[in-house]
């Protein structure tokens, strides 16, 4: 394939899934221009800001208009062959109409987009304007097509070997991060409920929890959980772990949990690949997709309920040789399998290449089919 001009619209900070996609296109030799949406919806730092943000439900109309204007300007300057969006939450239908005259419009969506909390106000209008949707939710493919999207393809999550790799911490970092059980993920009430069961019932195990928004545990709307979460609070570190920090945390904890989010109908997540790629021992929720990518009890270990989880935690924390053998096999599965973002980017470009014969200048026309 010849070198493409790809206009990437999405997050522009290390460790984000979107940035990994952008970097994968660059690694494949393509010319990529970036329009970052990282600052469009900053987390409020004051109580007043939090109240305004919850009432508005999103960024300001001015911020949205400014983002879309920057995309239009970059289309005019860069003349892309392909427009690649990470979601289209703050993209207007009007912009997608204009983009149709420039190049194909692809979007990568890493959430369950038929969970209404993940949909923006223009969701249905936008998906009908996208030439191709890449979704990490296998069941979303038929839902997108039933909702009028021209094309959709299931693309599993991935890892970036330049970020998600074994990293040995310093002695001081090891002392700070060490534990028997670790979890890295964003706060969810259901997630805190589950982890509180583990912390209260397995008091013999040292649990560490890192991730974004865990300060919400003490927010007024969670006061009804103060007693239920009492054993979990000392385990929570109010720190997001990305890039080498995440790799070091995985190194320092005997078992890393791979928890799913029920409201997102997760069958696997990005952490499903990142933990083994960092050399960690993954104990994850049992799903067919998890078992598809990592063989049970050989490359990862799975559980179906808290009782099974606690029993397996105690066994594998106490049996180093068995645990390390499985972790090594999981790592080997990653490095010998097409599980990287470069592999996923190749899939997107194969779709683009298959559609090239139906291009008609100056407007792109997508074939109404699926791959």
N, C-alpha and C positions, 0 to 999 in steps of 0.2 A: 504494500500500500504506500502511496506517495505521502509525503509529509503534509499533514492537515493543519489548518488554522482552527483551533478549538477555543470558543469563548466559554469559559467556565464561570458559572454564577453560583456562589455558595460560600460556606465558611472558609476563612483563610487564617487558621491558627493550627499549630502543630498538634497532632493527635486526633483531629476530627476526622470522621469517616469521609466527609466531603473532600477535605484537603488531601487525603490519601488517594482519592480518585484523581484529583488534579495532578498530583505528583506522578501517578502511574502513567497518565497520558504523556507527561514530559519524559519519563523514563523510556517510553516507547518511541521517542524521537519527534514528537509532534510539537508544534508551536502553539503554546497555550497563553491566552490572555485571561486575567482574572478580574471579575467584579465581585468584591467581597460584600457579603451581607452580614458579617460578624457583628457590626455595631448597631444594627437596626433596632434591636430589641434588648437593650441592656437590662440586667437585673437591677431593680430599684434598690437603693442603699438607705432610704429613709422610710419611716412608717407611712408618711404622706405619699411617697412615691409608690409604695406597695399598694395602697388603697386605690390610687389613680390607675395603676396598672391593672388591677383586678376588675375595676369598673369598665375600663376601655377594652379589655380583652386582647390587646395587642399593641403594636407600635403606633405612633401617630400617623395620621394621613400625610403629613408633611414628609416624614421619614420614608414612607412607602413611595410617595411621588418622587422623592430624590433618588431612591434606589433605581426605580424604573427609568428615570431620566439618564442615570449613569449607564445603564445597560444599552439604551438607545444610542447614546453617544459612542459607546465602545463598538457597537455593531457598525456604525458609520465609519469609524476609524479603522477597525481591524478587518472587516469583511470576512467573517468566519465561514468556514465550510460546515461547521457543526456547532450548535449551541447546546451546552450541557448544563442543566440546572440540577441543583441539589434541592429537591422538593420545589414547590412553586407557591409557598405560603403567601409571599408578599409580592408576587408577580401579577400584574393586571392582565385580564383577557385582551385588552387593547394592545399591550406590548407583544403578547404571543401572536396576535394577528399581524403586527408589523414584522415580527421575526420570521414569519412564514415566507416572506419575500427574500430573506437573507440566506437561510439554510435550514436543515432539519432541526427540530426541537426535541431533544431527548431530556428526560428527567429521571433521576435516581431517587427512590423513596424508600427510606429505611424503617419507617414505622408502619403500623397497620392503618392504612389510610381510610379504612371504613369504620374505624373508631372515630366518632364524630369529634372528639376532643383534639384529633390530629388534623382536622380539616379547616382550612381557612375559608373566608366568606366566598371566594371565587373558585372553590375546589372543583365543582362539577363543570363549570364553564371552562376551566383551565385544562382539565384532563381530556376534554373533547378536542382541544386545540393542539395537544402534544402529539408529535409524530410517533414517539415510542416512549413507553414507561418501563423502567427497570425497577423491579420490586424485590425486596428480600423476604416478602411474605408470599409463599407459594400459593396460598388460597386467594390472595388479592388479585391474581391474574384474571380469573374468571369474573371477579367482582368488577374490576376495571372495564373489562370488555362488555359486561352486562350494563354498565353505566354509560356506555357510549365512547369510551376511549378507543381509538383506532387500533392500537397495538400495545401489548404488554408482555413482558418476559420475566420469569423468575430468575434472579441472580442471587446466589447465596451471599452471606456476609464474607468477610475476608480479613487478612492481616497484611501489614506492611513490614517486610523483613528489615527495613532500615530503622524501624521504631520498635516493633514487637519481636524482640530477640532476648536471649538470656543476657542479663547484665548483673555482674557481681557487685554488691554494695560494699562500701567501706565498713570497717569495724563499728564506727559510731552509727552509721545508717542501719547496720544489721541489728544493733542493740535497740534502736528506736522502732524498727519495723517488725521485728520477729514475732511469730505467733504460731499457734497450731492450725488455726482456720482463718482464712481471709476472704473478704468480699469487697469488690470494687464496683460501685454502681450508684446511680442516682436515687435519692430518697423517694420512696413511695410508701403510703400508709400500709398497704398490704405486705410490702417487703419488710417493713419494720415489724409488723405483727409476726411474720414468719421467723425473722432473725431473733426476735425476743423469745420465741419458743426455744430456740437453740441455746441462747445465752442463759436462760433460766433452767433448762433441763440438763445441760452439759456444762456444769460449772467447773468441771475438771479440765476443760479445754479453754485455751486462750484465744478469744475471737477478736479479730480486727475488722472494722468496717470503715471504708473510705468512699468518698464520692461527693457529688454536688447536692446542695439543698438539704443536707441533713440537719441544718439549724432549724428546719421546720418542725422537728420533734418537739421543740419547746414553744412553738407558736400557739396563740390562743385557740385556734380552731383544732388543735390536737391535744388540748388539756384533758379531754376524756380518756386519753391513752397514757397519761402520766404514770399511773400505777402499773399498767400492763407492760410498759416499756422500761420499767425501772432497772432491770438487769442489763438491758441493751445499752443504755446511755453511756456507761463507762467504756464501752467497746468502740464507740463511734469517734472517729477523728475528723474534725471539720476541715477536710482537705481533699481536693480533687487530685487524683493521681493519673498523670498522662505521661506518655513517652517513657523515658528512662526511669522516672519515679515509679510508674506502674510496674515496669519490669523488675525493679528492685524489690517492690512489695511482694510480687509473686515469688521471687527467689527466697524471700525471708519467711514465708508461711508454708507450712507443710502441705496444706490442702487449700485449694482455691475453689470457692463455690461458683457454680454457673447457674444463677437464678434467672427465671423468666418472668415476664410481666403479663399476668393473666388478661388484663384489659387490652393489651396489645396483641393477644392471641399468639404470643411468641412460641415458636417451635425450635428456634435457636437464635442467638444474638451475635453481635460482633465479638463479645467476650468468649464465645464458643471456640473461636479460632485464635484469639489473642493469648489466652492462657496457655494452651499447649505450645504455641509459637515462642513464648517466653520461657519455655522449659518447665512450666508449672504442672502440678498434678491437678487435674480438673475433676471435680465431683459435681455433676450437673443434673438437672431435672431430666428424667427419662422421656425422650420423645423419639419418634421415628427419624426425624431429621438429625438429631444428635447422633443416633446410632448409625445413620447413613455415612456421616463424615468421620466418626471415630469409633472403632470397634469396642463394644462394651467389655470391660474388664481386661482389655489388652492395651488400649490407647487412651482410655478415659473410663471413669466409673460413674454410674448413674443411680438415681434414687427416685422413688415415687411418692413418698410421704415422710413426715418428720421422723417417725420411728426408724425407718430404713436409713435415713440420712444420719441420724445420731449414731446408730450402730456402726455404720461404715466410717464415720469420722473417727470414732474411737479405734477401730481396727487399723485404719491406714496411718493414723498418727503414731500408733505403736509399732508398726511394721515398716521400717524405713526401706528395706531392700525391695519389698514388693511395690511400695509406692514409687520409689525412684525408677524402677524398671518400667512401670506403666507411664510415668511422666516422660521418660526417654523415648518410649515408643510413640507417644503422642507428638512429641517434637519431631521425630523422624517422619511421621505421617504428614505433618505440615510441610516440611522442607522438600518432600518428594512428591507432593500433590499440587494440583492447580488451585491453591487456596489463597493466592495473593491478590492484591488490588490490581497488579499488572495483568494477571489472568482475567480478572473481571473486566478490565478496560479492553482487553483483546476481544472479549465477547461483545461489548458495545460497538467496537469498531468493525467486527464481522457483520453485525446487523447493519451498520451504516453502509458497508461495502456491498452487501446484498441488495440494498435499496438504491444504490447509485444509478442503475439502469433506468429507474423511473423518475429521475430528476429531469426537470425541464426548466431551463433558465428563463427568466431570473427567479422563478418560483419553484419551491420544492413541493413535490407531491408524494405523499407516503403511500406505499402499497397497503391495502387493507388486509393484512395477514398477520399471523403470529409465528414465532420461531420456537 
